[in-house]
Amino acid sequence: MPSKSVRIAAFWGAIGVTFFGCASKFVVDEAADSGQPVVPPPDAATPDGGPAPLLDAGADAAPLGRVAEGLVAFLAFREDGGTVVHDTAPEGNRLELVVARAPAPDGDGGSLPVATSGPTVSWTAPGMSVVGRVLVASTANAATIESRCNASNEITVEAWIKPASVDQGGPARIVTMSGSGAVPNRDFTLGQSGDHYVFRLRNKDIDAGLVEVPSDGGVALALTHVVVTARANGQLTFWINGAPTTHTLPAGAFGFQPFRLALANEIDGFTAERLWRGDYRLVAVYCRALSEAEVRRNRDLGPNP
């Protein structure tokens, strides 16, 4: 698997720019259920070689057949209406993410008044589509993600999504655990920047405080399985529809801080566009790095296993 260059970003009052190991510079633009059990593929295994566990639980948890160990957030978008997306991970905080209208940046360092009419999301069965200016954010901090990922210094972020266009940037926030648009106020972000995806991850052991890694392309206007796995030893892998690309990052502990979990926009700091438009079918966060067999197992089960 090819190794990719890694961008390191910093923001301490202003955006700092640096590459590890070279003199070049860059700028961070901060700116359907069958009802039947599913048999996992025979190669499904945990990192220690044992069989990956089935999650034998009801509708209030992740579906039978998906990888369950270490699952700390799980959004299946089965609400079919309303203004709350429910996190049903058995090991998580059972977060409630509220769908709310969001302001638009005014292009001059401020924000415009929040719209009082017009749609923000539409619901399918299952699924949620972002069609207007919206922020979908938890009412409480994602404390389990913070504590469990700090303990393991590993994370997996998984999403079944369909982007609305390849012109979204900023990067546009698909899923983020953060406090604002400022780089230090962030644990992780999976975003879209034009025709590729971007993953940002806190690293408390480097001066920049954050690493940013682009995917090797992969943005298509079709339902896509996007997974990022990361370890404190510096290994980060982007999986696009099961195809991996591995990057080598500076090693370091995560040092996650208490932030909320959000979809489709940044939680605060609307001085620049961060809205992501498209379809959500599934979002999951694990406090460990899934193995290749586990990533492919979840992919093979599809967005609505």
N, C-alpha and C positions, 0 to 999 in steps of 0.2 A: 504494500500500500504506500502510495507516494507521500512524501513529507511536504508540508506547505510552510511558507513563511508566516510568521505570526506577528500581528501588529499589537503593540503595547500602548495603551492610552493612559493619560493622566489628566486629571482636572482638579487643580487646587487653586481656585479663584480664576484660573484661565486654563484652557486646554493645552496640556503639554504634549510634545510630540517626540517619539523615540522609537528606534528599532533596537532590539537586543542583538549585539554582535555585528552591527554595521553602522556606517555613518549616514545612511539615507534618512530622510524625514518623511513624515506623512501627517495628515491632519485628520483627526477623528471628527466626522460631521455629527457633532452631538445634537447636535441639533435633534341491522334489523333483526331482531332476535329470532332464531329458529326455535328456541325453547329446548333444544337438545344439547347435551354435553359435548364439548369439543375435545377430541383426543389430540394432545400435543404431538408435534413431530418427534420421531425417535431420537433426534440429536439434541433435544432440549436438555440443558444441563446448567447447573450453577457453576461458578468459577472453580469450586473445589472438585468438580467432576461428578457430583451427585445429581440426581434428577431434579429439575426445577419444579417447585411445588405448584399444585393446582389450588386455586382459591375457591373452596367449597362454601359459597355464601349466597345469600339471596339477592334480590334486586337492589338492596341498599349498599352494595359493595361492587368491586370490580367483577366482571363476568367470569364464570368458570372457564378455565383454560388459559387465560392470560397469566403472565408472570406476576406473582403476588409479593414475593419477598422484598421488603424494603420499600413498598409502595406508600408514599406519604402524601400524595395528592392525586385525585382521580376525578376528572370531569367528563361525563359521558353525554351531556347536552340532551337529556331525555325529558326535560321539563315540558316541552311542547307548548310554551307560553309563559307569561309572567315576566317578572323582573329580577329573578334570583336564579343563579346557576349554583348547583349544590355539589360540593366536594364529598365523595362517598368513600374515600380511602379508609380501610379499617385501621391503619396505623397513624392516620393524620389527625388534623384538628377539626375535621368536618366543617371546613370553611363555607361561608355563604358569600358568593360573589354577586354584588348588586349591579344591575344594568342601569346606568344613569347617563343622561345627556352630558356631553363634554363641551367646553369652550373651544373656539378656534383661535389660532394665533393671528395677531393683527399685522404681523410683518414688521413691527416696530418695537419689539421687546415686550409687548403686552398681549392681552387676549380680548377677543370680541365677546359680547354678551351671549350667554347660552341660549340656543334656539328653544322656543317654547312649543313648537309643533313639528310634525314630520316624524317619520319612523327612524329608529336607531338600529334595531335588529329585527329580523324575521325568523320564525321558527319552522323547522321541518320536522320530520318524524323518523329518526332523531336528527338533531343538528341545530346549529344556530348560525345565521348569516349576518354579518355586520354590513348594514346598508346605509347608515348615517353616522353622524358624529357622536361617538359613544365612548364611555370608559366602563369596563366591567371589572370591578375591584372588590377584594374581600373586605369585610367590615372589621376584621381583626388581623393582626400580624400572623404570618405563617410560621408560628413558633416551632412546630414539629420539623418543618423543612430546615429551619435555621439550626436547631440543636442536633438533629440526626445527621445532617450533612457536615456540620462542623466536627462531629465525633468520627465520622467515617472518612472525611476529606474525599468523598466521591459523590457524584451526582449523575443522574440520567434525566433528561428532559425529552419527552416524546409528544408528538402532535400529529394527528391526521387533519390536514387542512387543504383548502383549495383557494389560492390567492385570486383576488378579483382582477389584478393587473400586474405587469412587471415594471410599473413606473413608481412603485411605492418605495419610499426611502426614509432616511433619518437616523438609524434604521427605523422602519415602522415596527411597532411592538406587537408581536404575536403572543408571547407570554413573558411576563417580567416579574421579578421580585425586587422591588426598588422603592425609593421614596420620592425621587424627582428625576429630572433629566440630567442632573449633574453626575458625573462619573463616580465620585466617591459614595453617592447615595444609591448603591446598587449591589445586589448579590449575584444575580444572573439575569440575562435577557436573551431570549431567542427572537430574532427580528428578521425583517426582509429589507434588503438594500438593492433595489432594482432586480437584476436577474439572478441574484444569489442570496443565500441566507447568511446571517451573521449570528455568532454566539459571543456574548460578553460574560466574563466570569471574574468575580473578586479573587484577588490573591494578596493576602496581607504581608507576604514575605518579599515583595518586590517594591521598589520605590514608586513605580507607576500606580500600583494598587489595583490594576485591572488588566486583563488580557482580552483581546478581541480577535476572533478567528472567523474568516469567511469560509463558506462552503465552496466546493468546486462546481459552481453553477447550480443547477437543479431546480430553479423556479420555473414551473410550468403551470398553465391555467387549467390544471386537472387535479383531482384528489391525490394528495401526496403524503407519504409517510416520512416524517422528518424526525430524526433522533440524534441527540448529542449525548455522548458519554464522556466524563472527565474524571481524572484522578489527580491527587496532589503530586504524584511523581512526574507530572507534566504531560501525560498522554491524554489527548483529546481526539475523539473520533466523531466525525459527522457521518451519519447514515441517511442517504436519500433513496427511498424505496429499496432499502436493503443493500445498497452499494456503499461501502465505507471509504472514507479518506481520513487518514490519521495524521495529526499534527503533533509536533513536539514543542511544549511550552516551557517556560521557566518553572521549575518545581516550587511548591510552596503551599502552605495551609490556606484554606478558603477564608476563614475568619468572617463568616456570614454575620450580618447584623439584623435586628428585628425590623423587617419591612413587610408590607402587604403583598399579596399575590394579585396580579392584574392581567387582563387580556385586552387586546385591541388598541391600547393607548398607553401613554405614560401616566403615572398616578398624579403627578403635579409638574408644574413648570411648562406651561403651554406656550412658550415663546417661539416654538418652532413646531412644524408638523411632525407628529409621531403616530397618527392614526393608521391602523391596518384594516383594510377592507378585504373580506373574503368569508369562506365558510369554515366553521369549526365542527368537527365530528368527534374528536377525542383529544384530551390533554392529560398527561400523566407525568408525575415527578417521582423519582426513586432516590433514596439516600445511598445508593451504591451505583457503580458502573455496571450495567448489564453486559453479559457476554455476547459474543457474536450469535450464538445459538438462540439466546433469549430475545435479542433484537429481532431476529428473523422469525421466531415463533410468534411474537406479537404482531409483526407485519402480516404473516400468513393468516392470522385470525381475522384480519381486516378491521375497519373502523367501528363496526357494530357487531362484535362477536357474540 
